[in-house]
Amino acid sequence: MLKNGQIEDKEANQLQGEIDQKIFYLNMHTPTIELMDQKTKIAYYSELSEIFDRHELVHAVENTDF
């Protein structure tokens, strides 16, 4: 008899197989994530880049310690 929230063994095995396939795929095909530093994010992707000239903003951010 199943209690609330439990699944049958057959369904559990099927779900475990699907999870294992997805884990295997992720291990074989790792996503390429380009990490960027905080200064680059500010200079190119913040709201400040919409207000200030990009070259001036890059110069200001590069001369800031944070």
C-alpha positions in Angstrom: 0.0 0.0 0.0 1.4 3.4 -1.0 1.3 6.3 1.3 0.7 9.9 0.3 3.6 11.1 -2.0 5.0 7.7 -2.7 5.4 6.2 -6.1 5.6 2.5 -7.3 9.0 0.8 -7.8 8.4 0.6 -11.6 7.8 4.4 -11.9 10.7 5.1 -9.6 13.0 3.0 -11.7 11.8 4.7 -14.9 12.4 8.2 -13.4 15.8 7.2 -12.1 16.7 6.0 -15.6 15.6 9.4 -17.1 17.6 11.3 -14.4 20.7 9.1 -15.1 20.4 9.8 -18.9 20.2 13.5 -18.3 23.2 13.5 -15.9 25.2 11.4 -18.4 24.3 13.9 -21.2 25.4 16.9 -19.0 28.7 15.2 -18.2 29.4 14.6 -21.8 28.2 18.0 -23.1 29.2 20.5 -20.5 27.8 24.0 -21.2 30.2 26.7 -22.2 29.7 29.6 -19.7 31.7 32.7 -20.3 32.6 34.2 -17.0 33.2 37.9 -16.9 34.5 40.1 -14.1 32.4 42.7 -12.3 33.9 45.7 -14.1 33.0 44.3 -17.5 29.4 43.6 -16.4 29.1 47.2 -15.2 30.6 48.7 -18.3 28.6 46.7 -20.8 25.4 45.4 -19.2 24.4 47.8 -16.5 22.0 50.7 -16.8 25.0 53.0 -16.6 25.9 51.8 -20.1 22.7 53.3 -21.4 23.4 56.7 -19.8 27.2 57.2 -20.3 29.4 56.8 -23.3 30.8 53.3 -23.3 34.5 54.3 -23.6 34.2 56.8 -20.7 32.4 54.2 -18.6 35.1 51.5 -19.3 37.8 54.1 -18.4 36.0 55.0 -15.2 35.4 51.4 -14.2 39.0 50.3 -14.9 40.3 53.1 -12.6 38.1 52.0 -9.7 39.1 49.5 -7.0 36.3 47.1 -6.0 
